[in-house]
Amino acid sequence: MIDVCNIQVMKPLLSDHGFHFSKAKGQNFLTARWVPEQIAEDSGIDRTTGVLEIGPGIGPLTQQLCLRAGKVCAVEVDHRLEPLLKQTVGEFDNLEIVWDDVLKLDVQTLVAERFSGLRPVACANLPYYITSPILTALLEAECFDAVTVMVQKEVAQRMCAKPGTADYSAFTVFCQFYAEPELLFDVPPHCFMPQPKVTSAVVKLQVRKELPWRIESKELFFRTVRASFAMRRKKLSNGLTSGFPELGKAGAEEVLRACGLPENVRGETLDIRQFADIANEILRRRG
């Protein structure tokens, strides 16, 4: 097995294939072997697991996943990596590479077809510029047991934030609606080639089997959340008035009172249950 984290091994290999890193694709390849080993280990995968990997790059995480999982399906958009991956991970018979953009794929169908009889999970070292769309696609697919991702540290902190903190946002609520995120460990810039300007972090999202809150309308719930954070420094009633013009200022204030919330409450202080209560109350008033 080629040591893809060894710069002395990989630099000549990349050169032989005329490969140049793409800033547009946010390519930063791992050069510290402990990182993919730890990600694969902390993902909790075994031979009963089917892993969807997003963006295998030159294969450092792919190798570790293949050594542990029943099957790995890696989705890669950059066809220039095809000859490289043949050398670095071509030996694994439990690996399938899909040359496509994951955002153009039907993730549910892909998982159902590739991982029949296996426990499906997702793993990815996500490019910073496309973290949110890919994570959204993976969680909204609602077909994984867990999703483990390496992202920019500040994004990881937002995913795991608590109500009332500076990092708490609509993206936090989205992630915690679908899963229970856990910040596992940081990955400093020197672990990559080329080195990014920021620290990364690995987060494991244990997907919820069932929601602990009563949600009458998922669409209305997330509309409520977006409206609640749209005017972060103002009272929640202002955000609701803007997000739901049909309510009017008085109607927005009545909704908050009906949910037992003070008139001057801000959206950034509410937990998911309280957002659910507000959304359900708005829906009730619509009749």
C-alpha positions in Angstrom: 0.0 0.0 0.0 1.5 3.3 -1.1 2.1 5.7 1.8 0.1 8.6 0.4 0.8 10.8 3.4 4.6 10.7 2.8 5.5 13.9 0.9 8.7 12.3 -0.4 6.6 9.5 -2.0 3.8 11.6 -3.3 5.6 14.7 -4.7 7.3 12.6 -7.4 4.0 10.7 -8.1 2.1 13.9 -8.5 4.8 15.2 -10.7 4.8 12.1 -12.9 1.1 12.6 -13.6 1.5 16.3 -14.2 -0.9 17.0 -11.3 -1.3 20.6 -10.0 -3.4 21.5 -7.0 -6.7 23.3 -7.9 -7.5 26.3 -5.7 -10.9 26.4 -7.3 -11.6 22.9 -6.0 -10.1 23.7 -2.6 -7.6 20.9 -2.8 -5.4 20.3 0.3 -4.0 16.8 0.6 -3.3 15.3 4.0 0.4 14.6 4.8 0.0 13.5 8.4 -0.9 9.7 8.6 -2.5 10.0 12.1 -5.3 12.2 10.8 -7.0 9.7 8.3 -6.3 6.9 10.8 -8.0 8.8 13.6 -11.0 9.8 11.4 -11.5 6.2 10.3 -11.2 4.9 13.8 -13.5 7.5 15.4 -16.1 6.9 12.6 -16.8 3.6 14.3 -16.8 1.7 11.1 -16.4 -2.1 10.6 -17.1 -4.8 8.1 -20.8 -4.3 8.6 -20.5 -0.7 7.4 -20.9 0.9 4.0 -19.1 4.2 3.7 -19.8 7.0 1.3 -16.7 9.1 1.0 -16.9 12.5 -0.6 -13.7 13.7 -2.3 -11.1 11.0 -1.8 -8.3 13.2 -3.3 -5.2 10.9 -3.6 -6.7 8.4 -1.1 -5.3 8.8 2.4 -8.7 8.5 4.1 -9.9 6.1 1.4 -7.1 3.6 2.3 -8.0 3.7 6.0 -11.7 3.3 5.3 -11.2 0.4 3.0 -9.1 -1.4 5.6 -12.0 -1.3 8.0 -15.3 -1.1 6.1 -17.4 -3.7 4.3 -17.6 -1.4 1.3 -16.5 2.1 0.4 -18.0 4.2 -2.4 -16.0 7.3 -3.1 -17.4 10.2 -5.1 -14.8 12.3 -6.8 -15.4 15.2 -9.3 -11.8 15.7 -10.5 -11.0 13.2 -13.2 -7.4 14.2 -13.2 -7.1 12.1 -10.0 -8.1 8.8 -11.8 -4.6 7.5 -12.6 -3.4 8.5 -9.2 -6.2 6.7 -7.4 -5.6 3.6 -9.5 -2.1 3.5 -8.0 -2.9 4.5 -4.4 -6.2 2.6 -3.8 -6.5 0.3 -6.8 -5.7 -2.8 -4.7 -8.9 -2.6 -2.7 -11.7 -4.9 -4.0 -14.2 -3.3 -1.5 -13.9 0.1 -3.2 -16.0 1.7 -5.9 -15.2 5.2 -7.2 -18.0 7.2 -8.7 -16.7 10.0 -11.0 -19.3 12.7 -10.5 -20.3 15.7 -8.5 -22.1 14.6 -5.3 -24.4 17.6 -5.4 -25.8 16.3 -8.7 -26.4 12.8 -7.4 -29.4 11.2 -5.7 -27.6 10.3 -2.5 -30.5 8.2 -1.1 -30.6 6.1 -4.3 -26.8 5.8 -4.4 -26.7 4.5 -0.8 -29.6 2.1 -1.3 -28.0 0.6 -4.4 -24.4 0.4 -3.1 -24.8 -0.5 0.6 -27.6 -3.1 0.7 -27.4 -5.0 3.9 -24.7 -2.6 5.3 -25.0 0.2 7.9 -24.5 3.4 5.8 -22.3 6.2 7.1 -20.6 9.1 5.3 -17.0 10.4 5.7 -15.4 13.4 4.1 -12.5 15.8 4.1 -14.7 18.7 2.8 -13.3 21.6 0.7 -14.0 24.8 2.7 -15.9 26.5 -0.1 -18.5 23.8 -0.5 -18.9 22.5 3.1 -22.5 23.7 3.7 -24.1 22.4 0.5 -22.5 19.0 0.8 -23.3 18.7 4.5 -26.9 19.8 3.8 -27.2 17.1 1.0 -25.8 14.4 3.3 -28.1 15.2 6.3 -31.2 15.9 4.2 -30.8 12.5 2.5 -31.7 11.0 5.9 -30.1 7.7 5.0 -27.0 7.6 7.2 -26.3 6.3 10.6 -23.6 8.9 11.1 -21.7 11.6 9.2 -18.0 12.3 10.0 -16.5 15.3 8.3 -13.3 17.4 8.5 -14.1 21.1 8.0 -12.8 24.5 8.9 -12.6 24.8 12.7 -14.9 27.8 12.9 -17.5 25.8 10.9 -17.1 22.9 13.3 -17.6 25.3 16.2 -20.8 26.6 14.7 -22.1 23.0 14.1 -21.6 22.2 17.8 -22.6 25.6 19.3 -25.0 26.1 22.2 -27.9 28.6 22.3 -26.9 32.1 23.3 -23.2 31.8 22.2 -21.6 33.8 19.4 -21.2 30.7 17.2 -24.9 29.7 17.4 -26.6 30.2 14.1 -29.3 28.9 11.7 -26.7 26.5 10.4 -26.2 25.2 14.0 -29.9 24.6 14.3 -30.0 22.8 10.9 -27.2 20.4 11.9 -28.6 19.7 15.4 -32.1 19.2 14.0 -30.8 16.2 12.0 -28.0 15.0 14.2 -26.0 15.3 17.4 -22.6 16.7 16.5 -19.5 16.0 18.5 -16.2 17.9 18.0 -13.5 15.2 17.9 -10.2 16.8 17.3 -8.3 19.7 15.6 -6.1 19.3 12.5 -3.4 22.0 12.2 -2.4 23.5 8.8 1.0 21.7 8.7 -0.9 18.4 8.3 -1.8 19.4 4.7 -0.1 20.0 1.3 -0.4 22.8 0.4 -1.0 24.3 3.9 -4.3 26.1 4.3 -4.3 29.4 6.3 -6.7 28.0 8.9 -7.0 25.2 11.4 -9.4 22.3 10.5 -11.5 20.1 12.9 -13.2 16.8 12.7 -16.8 16.5 13.7 -18.9 13.4 14.0 -22.7 13.9 13.6 -24.7 11.0 15.0 -27.9 11.1 13.0 -31.1 11.2 15.0 -33.3 8.1 14.6 -36.3 10.1 15.6 -36.9 13.7 16.4 -37.4 14.5 20.1 -39.6 17.5 19.2 -43.0 17.8 17.7 -42.6 19.3 14.2 -45.8 20.0 12.3 -44.1 21.3 9.2 -40.4 20.9 8.5 -40.5 23.7 5.8 -42.2 26.1 8.2 -39.8 25.2 11.0 -36.7 26.1 9.0 -38.4 29.2 7.7 -38.9 30.2 11.3 -35.3 29.5 12.1 -34.0 31.6 9.2 -36.3 34.5 10.1 -35.2 34.3 13.7 -31.5 34.8 12.8 -32.0 37.3 10.0 -32.0 40.2 12.5 -29.6 38.7 15.0 -29.2 41.8 17.1 -32.9 42.7 17.2 -35.8 41.3 19.1 -37.2 38.0 17.7 -40.6 39.7 17.0 -38.8 41.9 14.4 -37.4 38.9 12.6 -40.7 37.0 12.6 -42.5 40.1 11.3 -40.1 40.3 8.4 -40.0 36.6 7.7 -43.8 36.2 8.0 -45.4 39.5 6.8 -48.8 37.9 7.1 -48.4 37.9 10.9 -47.7 41.6 11.3 -45.9 43.0 14.3 -48.9 42.3 16.6 -49.3 38.8 15.4 -45.6 38.0 15.9 -45.8 39.3 19.4 -48.9 37.2 20.1 -47.1 34.1 18.8 -44.2 34.7 21.3 -46.6 35.2 24.1 -48.5 32.0 23.2 -45.2 30.1 23.4 -44.4 31.6 26.9 -41.5 33.7 25.6 -40.8 37.3 26.7 -41.4 40.2 24.4 -37.7 41.2 24.1 -36.4 37.6 23.4 -33.8 37.2 20.7 -33.7 34.3 18.3 -30.1 33.4 19.1 -31.0 32.4 22.7 -33.7 29.8 21.7 -33.2 26.0 21.5 -34.7 23.8 18.9 -37.7 22.9 21.0 -38.6 26.6 21.3 -38.2 27.2 17.5 -40.5 24.2 17.0 -43.1 25.7 19.4 -43.0 29.0 17.5 -43.4 27.3 14.1 -46.2 25.1 15.3 -48.0 28.1 16.7 -47.6 30.0 13.4 -49.0 27.0 11.6 -52.0 26.8 14.0 -52.8 30.5 13.4 -52.9 29.8 9.7 -55.8 27.4 10.3 
